[in-house]
Amino acid sequence: MTQHTQDWLARSRAAVWHPCTQMKRHETLPIVPIARADGIWLEDFDGKRYIDAVSSWWVNLFGHNQPRIKQAIKDQLDTLEHVILAGFTHQPVVALSEKLAALSGLGHAFYGSDGASATEIALKMSFHYWRNIGQNGKQRFVSLENSYHGETAGALAVTDVPLFSTTYAPLLKENFRVPSPDSRLAAVGESAEDVALRAADALAALLHENHHDIAALIVEPLVQGAAGMAMYHPAYLQRARALCDQYQIHLIADEIAVGFGRTGTFFAYQQADITPDFLCLSKGITGGYLPLSCVLTSDTVYQAFYDDDITRGFLHSHSYTGNPLACRAALEVLAIFEEESVLARNRDTAARFSQHLSRVAAHPAVRHFRQQGMIWAFDVDCTRHDFAVAFFSGMLSRGCLVRPIGKTVYFMPPYIIEEAHMLQLVESTCAVLDNILAGTDAYQRQESPLP
Ligand SMILES: *Cc1c(COP(=O)(O)O)cnc(C)c1O
């Protein structure tokens, strides 16, 4: 690293408080400076390149420097960059709302700027709906063990990641938590579907007992992402839908991470053949270009707010609601899906990457190798408490950006991943695992993990 880059990184550490980070760690773990990006590659100031195998925190779908999305934003920039959405409207927001409605079977798109805001919107709308129809007792929410729905105060109260939430417990509303249908919990002889149905039984018991107090159940359909890519059988969603109908409880599908083709279908809930009452979208919605989130809901919910009384309306707003540049990027993402048969192409891509990864799956330290659409994950049987940072560092020095969650390693690459990238990821993963397990990795030797 040049002196110039090192000086610049010291300035970055002083000026920028990084997300989800104990900043003191960066005394020894270098921050990675990114100068530019193209396709699957990130490039630092010294020309070193990294495969973006986490899609820049799950937002990028079609690679960096994507010509179509870039052009769409440039065109929009010459027309209308932003306008207030209260009382005003514009073409991109209308076109996007119509397209999302056609794709989901829900409508009345309500916009925010990030995933956590979408969660807040869905929770508040559900709560307010029950008030508006005179069921004031329905005030609490149900989420799954190991759920993640964002980190603002409302969203954190339905998030079960103690590392993120314990400190703030006094600020958080007390909600209900039910067992996760995570298929790794299968006992000997049990199938993934058995685990899902067992978890659904626990949900049924809770709803039976407490439905008068419950407004909504919020789930991440098929894959619980931040908990470590816990995957589960769609039978859970079917039972959950039926139970929510039976007990008059909303089903909120948080597809912030799994929407836009990530699990193989356009929306993950489609694999269970159900429709939720609320659908939260963000992350991939703009292909990783601009912050945008959206909540879609049913006519029934919408009608309960439609009234002469202003306070029965949904009085919630964000300054950048429905930003035209972001909506235009999202429209281009949808056009790419339509015109380039993305879901079919992903099926082929996923099959090839799975085949290459069979080498990783067969590694003696690998447990619970799993895949759903364009997400791959496995757990590592290793006693090193610093496994995540050691693995991250090892992969980084081999030109791969992979950020384990605890002892779970996952790949969530942009959909444009090619053969050569797959091979580099597989080779690197096997080599880094071997080094870590042998205690011969750079991090263990207390060397700078970066060359
Ligand atoms: C990332 C994520 C969120 C929060 O989105 P932010 O944009 O980070 O606020 C919520 N739910 C799920 C399932 C997510 O993966």
The ligand as a Tripos MOL2 file, in Angstrom:
@<TRIPOS>MOLECULE
LIG
   15    15     1     0     0
SMALL
NO_CHARGES

@<TRIPOS>ATOM
      1 C1        -31.0790   -5.6270    5.2200 C.3       1 LIG1
      2 C2        -32.3780   -6.0590    5.7420 C.ar      1 LIG1
      3 C3        -33.2350   -5.1580    6.3830 C.ar      1 LIG1
      4 C4        -32.8550   -3.7400    6.6850 C.3       1 LIG1
      5 O1        -32.5580   -2.9920    5.5470 O.3       1 LIG1
      6 P1        -31.6420   -1.6880    5.7060 P.3       1 LIG1
      7 O2        -31.6670   -1.0640    4.3470 O.co2     1 LIG1
      8 O3        -30.2800   -2.1870    6.0890 O.co2     1 LIG1
      9 O4        -32.2470   -0.8440    6.7540 O.co2     1 LIG1
     10 C5        -34.4690   -5.6290    6.7970 C.ar      1 LIG1
     11 N1        -34.8310   -6.8940    6.5820 N.ar      1 LIG1
     12 C6        -34.0400   -7.7840    5.9700 C.ar      1 LIG1
     13 C7        -34.5330   -9.1780    5.7390 C.3       1 LIG1
     14 C8        -32.7820   -7.4060    5.5410 C.ar      1 LIG1
     15 O5        -31.9580   -8.2990    4.9830 O.3       1 LIG1
@<TRIPOS>BOND
     1     1     2 1
     2     2     3 ar
     3     2    14 ar
     4     3     4 1
     5     3    10 ar
     6     4     5 1
     7     5     6 1
     8     6     7 2
     9     6     8 1
    10     6     9 1
    11    10    11 ar
    12    11    12 ar
    13    12    13 1
    14    12    14 ar
    15    14    15 1
@<TRIPOS>SUBSTRUCTURE
     1 LIG1         1 GROUP 0 **** ****
